[in-house]
């Protein structure tokens, strides 16, 4: 997927500038309270722009400087390749988890989406 997959106004004005859409996605990631999560689709819905794939692309390219572990898959599965780092953050923040069954691959827990999902109800001042 390329930047062409991002919404049309996501392109940078300058070569070294962060795309406007990416800035907005990262701002939402920073608003999510510790111990809570939003799905990729939730972020797109909050922004009223793009979709889960576009948000995922932004997080993959630019999300390292924000609490990336708080933007997750809708099924609650931990981010492949980053499971242990994310799990450390979830445990430190008290994010609700569902313990894995013995049959689960790697015996890793999943997020308890019913309890961990943040609907943005406590919107921060200055959200656009």
C-alpha positions as CSV (number, residue, x, y, z in Angstrom):
1,X,0.0,0.0,0.0
2,X,1.4,3.4,-0.9
3,X,0.6,7.0,0.2
4,X,-1.8,6.9,-2.8
5,X,-4.0,4.8,-0.5
6,X,-4.4,7.6,2.0
7,X,-7.2,10.1,1.5
8,X,-6.6,12.6,-1.2
9,X,-5.7,15.5,1.1
10,X,-3.2,13.4,3.0
11,X,-0.3,14.3,0.7
12,X,2.5,16.5,2.2
13,X,2.9,20.1,1.2
14,X,6.6,19.7,1.6
15,X,8.8,16.7,1.0
16,X,9.7,16.4,4.7
17,X,6.3,17.3,6.1
18,X,4.0,14.7,7.7
19,X,0.9,14.2,5.6
20,X,-2.1,16.1,7.1
21,X,-4.2,12.9,7.5
22,X,-1.3,11.2,9.3
23,X,-1.1,14.1,11.7
24,X,-4.8,13.8,12.5
25,X,-4.5,10.0,13.0
26,X,-1.6,10.4,15.4
27,X,-3.4,13.2,17.3
28,X,-6.3,10.8,17.9
29,X,-3.9,8.0,19.1
30,X,-2.5,10.5,21.6
31,X,-6.0,11.2,23.0
32,X,-6.8,7.6,23.9
33,X,-6.5,7.3,27.7
34,X,-4.1,4.8,29.2
35,X,-5.8,1.4,29.6
36,X,-8.2,2.0,26.7
37,X,-8.0,1.3,23.0
38,X,-9.7,2.3,19.7
39,X,-9.8,0.2,16.6
40,X,-8.4,1.3,13.3
41,X,-12.0,1.7,12.1
42,X,-12.9,3.7,15.3
43,X,-10.1,6.2,14.5
44,X,-11.3,6.6,10.9
45,X,-14.9,7.1,12.1
46,X,-13.7,9.7,14.7
47,X,-12.0,11.6,11.9
48,X,-14.9,11.1,9.5
49,X,-12.3,10.3,6.8
50,X,-10.5,7.2,5.5
51,X,-11.0,3.7,6.7
52,X,-9.3,1.1,8.8
53,X,-6.7,0.3,6.2
54,X,-5.7,3.9,5.9
55,X,-5.4,4.3,9.6
56,X,-3.3,1.1,9.8
57,X,-1.0,2.4,7.1
58,X,-0.5,5.7,9.0
59,X,0.3,3.8,12.2
60,X,2.7,1.5,10.4
61,X,4.6,4.4,8.8
62,X,4.4,7.1,11.5
63,X,3.0,5.6,14.7
64,X,6.3,4.9,16.6
65,X,6.2,8.2,18.4
66,X,2.7,7.9,19.8
67,X,1.0,5.2,22.0
68,X,0.6,2.9,19.0
69,X,-0.5,0.0,21.2
70,X,-3.8,1.8,21.8
71,X,-4.8,1.6,18.2
72,X,-5.7,-2.0,17.5
73,X,-7.5,-4.6,15.4
74,X,-11.2,-5.0,16.0
75,X,-10.8,-8.6,17.0
76,X,-8.6,-7.8,20.0
77,X,-5.6,-9.7,18.6
78,X,-2.2,-8.3,19.5
79,X,-0.2,-6.6,16.7
80,X,1.8,-9.4,14.9
81,X,5.5,-8.9,15.5
82,X,4.9,-6.5,18.4
83,X,2.9,-8.7,20.7
84,X,5.2,-8.8,23.7
85,X,6.0,-5.0,23.6
86,X,2.3,-4.3,23.4
87,X,1.5,-6.7,26.1
88,X,4.0,-5.0,28.4
89,X,2.2,-1.7,27.8
90,X,-1.3,-3.2,28.3
91,X,-0.2,-4.7,31.6
92,X,1.4,-1.5,32.8
93,X,-1.7,0.5,31.9
94,X,-4.2,-2.0,33.3
95,X,-5.8,-2.5,29.9
96,X,-8.5,-5.3,30.1
97,X,-7.3,-8.6,28.6
98,X,-8.8,-12.0,28.0
99,X,-6.4,-14.7,28.9
100,X,-5.6,-17.1,26.0
101,X,-6.8,-20.6,26.0
102,X,-4.2,-23.4,25.8
103,X,-5.2,-23.9,22.2
104,X,-4.4,-20.3,21.2
105,X,-1.3,-19.9,19.1
106,X,1.5,-18.7,21.4
107,X,-0.8,-18.6,24.4
108,X,-1.0,-14.9,24.1
109,X,-4.0,-13.0,25.6
110,X,-6.3,-10.8,23.5
111,X,-7.7,-7.4,24.4
112,X,-11.1,-7.6,26.1
113,X,-12.6,-5.2,23.5
114,X,-15.9,-4.9,25.3
115,X,-14.2,-3.4,28.4
116,X,-11.1,-1.8,26.8
117,X,-12.7,0.0,23.8
118,X,-12.8,3.8,24.2
119,X,-15.6,5.5,22.4
120,X,-14.0,9.0,22.6
121,X,-16.8,10.1,25.0
122,X,-14.4,12.2,27.0
123,X,-13.2,14.2,23.9
124,X,-10.2,16.3,24.6
125,X,-10.4,20.1,24.2
126,X,-9.1,21.3,20.9
127,X,-10.1,18.1,18.9
128,X,-10.8,19.0,15.3
